[in-house]
Amino acid sequence: MRPRDLLDLLLLAALWGGSFLFVRAAVPAFGPLPLIELRVGIAALMLLPLLALRGSIGELRRNAAPIAVVGLMNSALPFTLFAFASLTMTAGFAAILNATAPLFGALVAHICLKDRLTRVQGLGLLIGFGGVLLLVWGRTAFAGGGSGWAVAAALCATLAYGIAANYTKRTLTGVASLSIATGSQCAAALALLPLALWAWPITTPPLRTWLEVILLGVGSTGVAYLLYFRLIGSVGPTRAVSVTFLVPVFGMLWGALYLGETVTLSMLLGCGVILLGTALTLGLLRPSANARSRAGSTSSG
C-alpha cells in the first residue's frame, strides 16, 4: 500500500470514527430524525455537484429505484437507529458494534444468496458474534434504565448494512460508486424529510451543536465517501474494507478525548474478539499452508 493510500485509510477511519462522536454529541439537542436528515442532506448537497461535473447524473437516473432502496437500507434506517442508540450509548461502544456489519453481510449472503462459507469463515462468524455477547453482557435489560433497546437498535442498524451490501452487489454492479453514494444520500434525505420536520426540536440547538452537525455531514459523510471510493479504486475493495478495523479505535479515542468517555476492559476485549471474527470472515486472516496440511494429515488419519 502506497503512503498516500495508507494516509487515506487512516483519515477515513478517523472521519468514520468521528461520526459516532458527532452523533453522540448532537443527538440530544436535535433528536435522531432531524439530526440524520441534516447529515444526509448536507452530504447530498456536497456530492451532487461532483456527480454533475463528472457527467453522471444520467447514470443516477437510470438506476434510481435500486439506488433509492440502498439509500433507505444503507443510510436512512441505520443512521437513524444508531442516532437513537446514541441517546444512551457512548460513541466508543457504538463504534465497536458498528464493526459487526461485515459479519451480518456474510451471514445475509449465506442465508439469502446461498453463498457458501468456508470453515474458517464460519468460525469467524461464531467468534465475531461471541464478541458481541461479551461486549453487551449485562447491558441487555429493556427496563429500569437498561440499554437493551440501544443495543438492539445498533445491531439492527448493522444488519441493515449487511442487507444493503448484498442488495447493492446484486442490483448495482457496474454502477459508479459516486453515483450510488450521491443517489443514496438524496433518497435518504427525501425519505426522512417529513419525519424530520415533524420531530424538529422546539428549542434551537446551540451554535456548537450546529458545527458538530456540519462536521458530521461534510467530513464524516461526504468527504468520507470520497475517500472510500478513492481507496477502492487504488487498493481494491478487500483492502479498503480493512478500515473496519480502525473505526472502533478512533471511535473510542474521540469519545474519550472530546466527551470524556471511559474505555472499559470489556469494551477492549469485546472489540478485539469482534475484529478477529471479522478478519476471519472477510478472509483477511487465513491459516498458513503448513497449518492446513497438518490439519489435513490429522483428519485423514
C-alpha positions as CSV (number, residue, x, y, z in Angstrom):
1,M,0.0,0.0,0.0
2,R,1.4,3.4,-1.0
3,P,1.9,6.1,1.6
4,R,-1.0,8.1,0.1
5,D,-3.3,5.1,0.3
6,L,-2.3,4.5,4.0
7,L,-2.9,8.2,4.7
8,D,-6.3,7.9,3.1
9,L,-7.1,4.8,5.1
10,L,-6.2,6.5,8.4
11,L,-8.1,9.7,7.6
12,L,-11.2,7.7,6.5
13,A,-11.1,5.7,9.8
14,A,-10.7,8.9,11.7
15,L,-13.7,10.5,9.9
16,W,-15.9,7.5,10.3
17,G,-14.9,7.1,13.9
18,G,-15.7,10.7,14.4
19,S,-19.2,10.2,13.1
20,F,-20.1,8.4,16.3
21,L,-18.7,11.2,18.3
22,F,-20.7,13.9,16.4
23,V,-23.9,11.9,16.6
24,R,-23.5,11.3,20.3
25,A,-22.8,15.0,20.9
26,A,-25.6,16.4,18.7
27,V,-28.4,13.9,19.1
28,P,-29.7,15.1,22.5
29,A,-30.3,18.6,21.1
30,F,-31.7,17.6,17.7
31,G,-33.2,14.2,18.2
32,P,-32.4,11.2,15.9
33,L,-34.6,12.1,12.9
34,P,-33.7,15.7,12.4
35,L,-30.0,15.0,13.0
36,I,-29.8,12.3,10.4
37,E,-31.9,14.4,7.9
38,L,-29.3,17.1,8.3
39,R,-26.4,14.6,7.9
40,V,-27.6,13.0,4.7
41,G,-28.9,16.3,3.3
42,I,-25.6,18.0,3.8
43,A,-23.8,15.1,2.2
44,A,-26.1,15.1,-0.7
45,L,-25.6,18.8,-1.4
46,M,-21.9,18.2,-1.3
47,L,-21.8,15.1,-3.6
48,L,-24.4,16.3,-6.2
49,P,-22.1,19.0,-7.8
50,L,-19.3,16.5,-8.0
51,L,-21.5,14.0,-9.8
52,A,-22.7,16.6,-12.2
53,L,-19.1,17.6,-13.0
54,R,-18.4,14.0,-14.0
55,G,-21.5,14.0,-16.2
56,S,-23.0,11.0,-14.3
57,I,-26.5,12.4,-13.5
58,G,-27.9,10.2,-16.2
59,E,-26.5,7.1,-14.6
60,L,-28.1,8.0,-11.4
61,R,-31.5,8.5,-13.1
62,R,-31.2,5.1,-14.9
63,N,-30.7,3.3,-11.6
64,A,-32.9,5.5,-9.5
65,A,-35.1,2.7,-8.0
66,P,-32.3,0.4,-6.7
67,I,-30.2,3.3,-5.5
68,A,-33.2,4.6,-3.6
69,V,-33.5,1.2,-1.8
70,V,-29.8,1.4,-0.9
71,G,-30.4,4.9,0.4
72,L,-33.1,3.6,2.8
73,M,-31.2,0.5,3.9
74,N,-27.7,1.8,4.0
75,S,-28.2,5.3,5.2
76,A,-31.7,6.4,6.4
77,L,-32.5,3.4,8.5
78,P,-29.1,2.5,10.1
79,F,-28.1,6.1,10.6
80,T,-31.3,6.8,12.4
81,L,-31.1,3.6,14.5
82,F,-27.5,4.5,15.6
83,A,-28.6,8.0,16.4
84,F,-31.4,6.6,18.6
85,A,-28.9,4.2,20.3
86,S,-26.5,7.1,20.9
87,L,-29.0,8.8,23.1
88,T,-27.9,6.3,25.8
89,M,-24.8,4.7,24.3
90,T,-21.3,6.0,24.3
91,A,-19.6,6.8,20.9
92,G,-16.9,4.2,21.5
93,F,-19.4,1.5,22.3
94,A,-21.4,2.3,19.2
95,A,-18.3,2.3,17.0
96,I,-17.4,-1.2,18.2
97,L,-20.9,-2.5,17.5
98,N,-20.7,-1.0,14.0
99,A,-17.8,-3.4,13.3
100,T,-20.3,-6.2,13.1
101,A,-21.6,-5.0,9.8
102,P,-19.3,-7.3,7.7
103,L,-20.4,-10.3,9.9
104,F,-24.0,-9.6,9.1
105,G,-23.1,-9.1,5.4
106,A,-21.6,-12.5,5.3
107,L,-24.5,-14.1,7.2
108,V,-27.1,-12.5,4.9
109,A,-25.2,-13.7,1.8
110,H,-25.1,-17.2,3.2
111,I,-28.8,-17.4,4.1
112,C,-30.4,-15.4,1.3
113,L,-27.9,-15.7,-1.6
114,K,-26.7,-19.2,-0.8
115,D,-23.1,-18.0,-0.8
116,R,-21.0,-20.9,0.8
117,L,-19.0,-20.2,3.8
118,T,-15.7,-21.9,4.3
119,R,-15.0,-23.5,7.7
120,V,-12.7,-20.6,8.6
121,Q,-15.4,-18.0,7.7
122,G,-18.0,-20.0,9.7
123,L,-15.6,-20.0,12.6
124,G,-15.1,-16.2,12.1
125,L,-18.9,-15.6,12.4
126,L,-19.1,-17.6,15.6
127,I,-16.1,-15.7,17.1
128,G,-17.4,-12.4,15.9
129,F,-20.9,-12.8,17.4
130,G,-19.3,-14.3,20.5
131,G,-17.5,-11.0,20.8
132,V,-20.9,-9.2,20.6
133,L,-22.2,-11.3,23.5
134,L,-19.0,-10.5,25.5
135,L,-19.5,-6.8,24.7
136,V,-23.2,-6.5,25.6
137,W,-23.2,-8.9,28.5
138,G,-25.1,-7.2,31.4
139,R,-26.3,-4.4,29.1
140,T,-29.4,-6.0,27.6
141,A,-32.0,-5.0,30.1
142,F,-35.0,-3.5,28.4
143,A,-36.4,-1.8,31.5
144,G,-35.2,0.0,34.6
145,G,-32.7,2.2,32.7
146,G,-31.1,-0.7,30.9
147,S,-29.6,-0.2,27.4
148,G,-31.2,-3.2,25.8
149,W,-33.1,-1.1,23.2
150,A,-30.0,0.9,22.3
151,V,-28.0,-2.3,21.7
152,A,-30.9,-3.8,19.7
153,A,-31.1,-0.7,17.6
154,A,-27.4,-0.7,16.9
155,L,-27.4,-4.3,15.9
156,C,-30.4,-3.8,13.7
157,A,-28.5,-1.0,12.0
158,T,-25.5,-3.2,11.2
159,L,-27.9,-5.9,9.9
160,A,-29.4,-3.2,7.6
161,Y,-25.8,-2.5,6.4
162,G,-25.3,-6.2,5.7
163,I,-28.6,-6.4,3.7
164,A,-27.8,-3.3,1.8
165,A,-24.3,-4.5,0.9
166,N,-25.7,-7.7,-0.7
167,Y,-28.5,-5.9,-2.4
168,T,-26.0,-3.4,-3.9
169,K,-23.9,-6.3,-5.2
170,R,-26.8,-7.9,-6.9
171,T,-28.5,-4.9,-8.4
172,L,-25.9,-2.2,-8.9
173,T,-22.8,-4.0,-10.1
174,G,-21.1,-1.8,-12.7
175,V,-22.7,1.4,-11.5
176,A,-20.2,4.0,-10.4
177,S,-19.7,4.3,-6.7
178,L,-20.1,8.0,-6.7
179,S,-23.5,7.7,-8.4
180,I,-24.6,5.2,-5.7
181,A,-23.3,7.3,-2.9
182,T,-24.9,10.5,-4.2
183,G,-28.2,9.0,-5.1
184,S,-28.5,7.1,-1.8
185,Q,-27.9,10.3,0.2
186,C,-30.5,12.1,-1.8
187,A,-33.0,9.3,-1.4
188,A,-32.3,9.1,2.3
189,A,-32.8,12.9,2.7
190,L,-36.1,12.8,0.8
191,A,-37.4,9.8,2.8
192,L,-36.6,11.4,6.2
193,L,-37.7,14.9,5.4
194,P,-41.3,14.7,6.5
195,L,-40.4,12.8,9.7
196,A,-37.6,15.2,10.5
197,L,-39.9,18.2,10.1
198,W,-42.5,16.5,12.3
199,A,-39.8,15.8,15.0
200,W,-37.9,19.1,14.6
201,P,-36.8,20.4,18.1
202,I,-38.8,23.3,19.5
203,T,-35.7,24.9,21.0
204,T,-33.0,25.9,18.6
205,P,-29.8,24.0,19.3
206,P,-26.7,26.0,20.2
207,L,-24.0,27.0,17.7
208,R,-21.6,24.4,18.8
209,T,-24.1,21.7,18.1
210,W,-24.7,23.0,14.6
211,L,-21.0,23.0,14.0
212,E,-20.9,19.3,15.1
213,V,-23.7,18.5,12.6
214,I,-21.9,20.3,9.8
215,L,-18.7,18.3,10.5
216,L,-20.8,15.1,10.6
217,G,-22.4,15.8,7.2
218,V,-19.4,17.2,5.4
219,G,-16.5,15.4,7.0
220,S,-17.8,12.1,8.3
221,T,-20.2,11.5,5.4
222,G,-19.4,13.5,2.2
223,V,-15.6,13.5,2.4
224,A,-15.5,10.0,3.9
225,Y,-17.4,8.6,0.9
226,L,-15.0,10.2,-1.5
227,L,-12.0,8.8,0.4
228,Y,-13.6,5.4,0.5
229,F,-14.2,5.3,-3.3
230,R,-10.7,6.5,-4.0
231,L,-9.4,3.7,-1.8
232,I,-11.5,1.1,-3.6
233,G,-10.1,2.4,-6.9
234,S,-6.4,2.4,-5.7
235,V,-6.1,-0.7,-3.5
236,G,-9.3,-2.7,-4.2
237,P,-12.4,-3.4,-2.1
238,T,-10.8,-6.1,0.1
239,R,-8.1,-3.8,1.4
240,A,-10.4,-0.8,1.6
241,V,-12.8,-2.7,3.9
242,S,-9.9,-3.1,6.3
243,V,-10.9,0.4,7.5
244,T,-13.5,-1.5,9.6
245,F,-10.7,-2.5,12.0
246,L,-9.6,1.1,12.6
247,V,-13.0,2.8,13.0
248,P,-13.6,1.4,16.6
249,V,-10.2,2.6,17.6
250,F,-10.9,6.2,16.5
251,G,-14.5,6.0,17.9
252,M,-13.2,5.2,21.3
253,L,-10.3,7.7,21.1
254,W,-12.5,10.6,20.0
255,G,-15.2,9.7,22.6
256,A,-12.6,9.7,25.3
257,L,-10.9,12.9,24.2
258,Y,-13.9,15.0,23.3
259,L,-16.7,13.7,25.5
260,G,-14.6,12.3,28.4
261,E,-16.0,8.7,27.9
262,T,-14.4,5.8,29.7
263,V,-13.0,2.9,27.7
264,T,-13.5,-0.2,29.8
265,L,-11.7,-3.5,29.7
266,S,-14.8,-5.3,28.5
267,M,-15.1,-2.9,25.6
268,L,-11.5,-3.6,24.6
269,L,-11.9,-7.4,24.9
270,G,-15.2,-7.4,23.0
271,C,-13.8,-5.2,20.3
272,G,-10.8,-7.5,19.9
273,V,-12.9,-10.6,19.6
274,I,-15.3,-9.0,17.1
275,L,-12.5,-7.8,14.9
276,L,-10.8,-11.2,15.0
277,G,-14.1,-12.8,13.8
278,T,-14.5,-10.1,11.2
279,A,-11.0,-10.7,9.9
280,L,-11.6,-14.5,9.6
281,T,-15.0,-13.9,7.9
282,L,-13.6,-11.5,5.4
283,G,-10.7,-13.8,4.6
284,L,-8.1,-11.3,5.8
285,L,-6.7,-13.9,8.1
286,R,-6.1,-17.4,6.8
287,P,-4.5,-20.5,8.2
288,S,-1.0,-21.0,6.9
289,A,-0.3,-23.7,4.3
290,N,1.6,-25.7,7.0
291,A,-1.3,-25.5,9.4
292,R,-3.7,-26.6,6.7
293,S,-1.5,-29.5,5.7
294,R,-1.1,-30.6,9.4
295,A,-4.9,-30.3,9.8
296,G,-5.4,-32.4,6.7
297,S,-3.0,-35.1,7.7
298,T,-4.5,-35.3,11.2
299,S,-8.1,-35.6,9.8
300,S,-7.2,-38.2,7.3
301,G,-5.5,-40.3,10.0
